[in-house]
Amino acid sequence: MSKNRLIIAASILVVVLAGFLFGKQYLNKPEENEIQAFLEVLVNDLNSKPIESVRIHFDVQQPRKELARLLNLLSGKTGLDARFKPLYKTAISFTDPEIKMINERLSHVKVNMVLSHESLPDFESELNLDIRKDGANTFKVIKINGEELFGDFVAYENAIRAKMYQADEIYSPQTLAAFKTAEQLKTKYDSVLWFSYVDGRSYFYVVKGEWNVNAVIYGNGPKPEYSMGLVDAEMKEIVPPDYSLIHNIGGTFEGLIEVEKDGKRGFYNLEGKLVVPVDNDQIIPIHDSTHIAVLNHGQDYYWLNKDYSISEKDSTIRVDDIMNKVSKQANRYRVSENQIQNLLEYNSREIHGCLYLAPSHLVDWKIMYQMTHFKNPLRKKVEFFEISDWIDIRLTKKIQPADWLETIFYSIRDNYIGGRSDFYDTEKVMMVDKKNNQIHSFDISSDYPVDIECNEIRAAALSDTEVEIKTDHSFDVKIQGKYLQAMPFYHYYRLENGKMNELPNKRIFSFSKYVKIDDRYLKGCFRYGDKKLISPTKGMLEYIKMEIYADYDFKFEDKSWIDMFEMNMMEYKPKHSNVDDQLTEIDRYNINWIDKKLQTFDKKLAVLK
């Protein structure tokens, strides 16, 4: 049965980290009736026991307090505000759950949930759980779909509140006036997306054509035909509707509005004058006595002066020098609704958050998302969904792995409210390519168990075109009868045609594909068979060797190896009886190196005996 959603949920700004890499279907699965029995115990406990007693069924990363909040919502003990009773009834049905086996240990379960209130039709939702089998008839919930679930709670509760209060109790006079102006503007434009208020004046983000936030901002589906502009309350066009995106007023420079079209950037002022032509690939704001920014056109750079005049092309501008002058290039800074001017308010009576469209250079460098949501101080008596209280940006490390490359690591901590119920960390990498006078930026997965004091991230240049980045990462793969749950993981990048591209790799021990192994690659923080290790075991070393062959779809005589790689390696198809002619020089070296290391293990065992 499809959901009968009453309200348009806010635009989703979620970056989901892969908690389990390399998973695949596996034949030796937990029985569905075992999972069904566990679910029945779980729902009975939710309905009849204190929340602290229900926590025994969960092994999740959420803080204890936030998990309790979510369980109280599920059990109908409290509403979104944990201090008060819920406005609606919650009914979870574990009858006929949808169960999908991920591997022999993990299952994904989807069950139905219904929210009900006397003034509204029932609201159908879903509860999605990832469940791990820890032993005979022993299961734990290791992940719960907090984001989607919380959104349904917020939508339904706000629908109830809309019937409980008058419009002027929810919306400010400023917002109600903007709603009226937006209706008038719809006679000239196809839609009015957002409002912004600057020095007591209202501005409206208007669109001609079709607007689709998922396609435009997140790239989900074909991009629609549209153009965006900015008008004031007197319906005067400040920015003509010719652009693909218009940012927050004053977001980069006070009194200026950044605009984008076909990947090019420029600025208007609030009088409607184009002060910086929209022909720049990148605009990098800096702190300098005479300049406010550096303009980038392909391989060429120009100064933007304080009077908005533009210099001639200047071949002396070097990106490694200007990075020291970049605005916000501090060791740490915080973004919050209290520090951002002129946040955008949705032209919507249902979507209540405020919107921040980050300056393009921060988006290019992957320091900020294109859109971030904060609480809207102009909306009262409503709950908010998918918002950030604040975002911390930290310059975690700055090293020089080679003369031609400087690497900067950013750690982004987003205090995200909306079902995730915990902080959300990501690592961002900026590489200053001195050789080509360019900046490269990309995300690095770094998701490590909190009970192991490791979270290393470092870079090393392997050549004048290749870079290795080491992180620590969580896994859940079975090796030689035990689960490898955490280990160092290596990413490899190659500079090609002015871009830093990640090299393909199916191997868990990815270093065996691109570098000749030495003892450094066997040192780090591992968790294997629920034990903390500082180096791989003999069985893990054997796996590293066999993984090299499996990468070429080698068909092992020992079926246990085939089963292992069918579970752990994406797209493994055992079909070749001999792959010697496909092995690279690095592969051959590493196989020989591991053989010698395994002989050392055998000698140590002989001495022990």
Helices and strands as residue ranges (DSSP letters): H 32-48, H 51-54, G 55-57, H 64-75, E 89-101, E 106-117, E 120-135, E 138-144, H 146-164, H 167-170, H 173-185, E 191-198, E 201-209, H 213-216, E 226-232, E 237-243, E 245-246, E 256-261, E 264-269, E 274-280, E 282-285, E 291-297, E 300-305, H 319-322, G 323-325, E 332-336, E 344-346, E 354-357, H 360-364, E 371-374, E 387-402, E 405-417, E 424-433, E 438-444, E 458-461, E 466-479, E 482-496, E 499-502, H 511-514, G 519-522, E 526-528, E 531-533, H 538-550, H 559-568, G 580-582, H 585-608
